Amino acid sequence: MPQAKIGVIGGTGLYQIEGMTDIEEVKVKTPFGDPSDSIITGALEGTRIAFLPRHGRGHRITPTELPSRANIYALKSLGVERIIAVNSCGSFKEELKPRDLVIPDQIIDRTRGRLNTFFGHGIVAHIPFAEPFCPALSQILYQAAQEAGAKVHRGGTFIAMEGPQFSTKAESRLYKSWGADIIGMTVLPEAKLAREAEICYAVVACVTDYDSWHEALEPVKIEEILSILAQNIGRAKAIIKTAAAHIPAKRNCECAGALATAIITTPEMIPNQTRKNLELLIGKYLK
């Protein structure tokens, strides 16, 4: 099975980048089911990259139905150490305009009923999550976006909502009053699972609308969102290509050792099947 150091989770159309070589489509099986789709791997700027369409090709999986555990586990099994996630979002700030990009640094979790951990079934782990996005990878993406000529904002709080419906006006005004910057239906549980898998995770969020709070504008419409997303594919590819060339071989962030002190369960008490399912993640800590 081909290996890759960088994973990209994005939308329809974001499968490969001009200049990629040794392209291969890989189907990965995991203890947590099948990922959203086959994974496209290839070499870019001297680095192996794995592309995973978050909602499946044809955009057929809702945010709530996403097999996020399988997605992150599959990328981990290919050797991925860093994930670049490309997301759409609504804005709560006048200055964060449609077509702008945001590299957020915080999350408020407003999801419900999503499986957000690899643990349970006889094993308990509590990862640190004060900084939900890898600061080092986020900075690289910010610089890459600037080099690509995008209007990009560094930092901001991302409201992760359940969906698939958009916000009511009351919800939108509430989140704005909290000081949040942007809102979307993904990011979680991806960010939590990536941290549990000791993978660096950072987001390039594309602003598509002003959610529902803006009195002077019509509420968000799906046609406008899809139009902006289609225009943004080229920019996202340029950012990924530039970032790939600047990502160092070694990691010096806390993401790489997130599980070192997180596992609470006595090793001999971990059920055999659970140990087997999580060998890829915890094996090095149970020897």
Buried (B, 14 or more C-beta within 10 A) or exposed (E): EBEBBBBBBBBBBBBBBEEBEEBEEBEBEBBBEBBBBBBBBBBBBEBBBBBBBBBBEEBEBEBEEBBBBBBBBBBBBBBBBBBBBBBBBBBBBEEBEBEBBBBBBBBBBBBEEBEBBBBEEEBEBEBEEEBBBBBBBBBBBBBBBBBBEBEBBBEBBBBBBBBEEBBEEEBBBBBBEEEBBBBBBBBBBBBBBBBBBBBBBBBBBBBBBBBBBBEEEEBBEEEEBBEBBEEBBEBBBBBBBBBBBEBEEEBEBBBBEBBEEBBEBEEEEBEEEBBEBBEBBBEEBEE
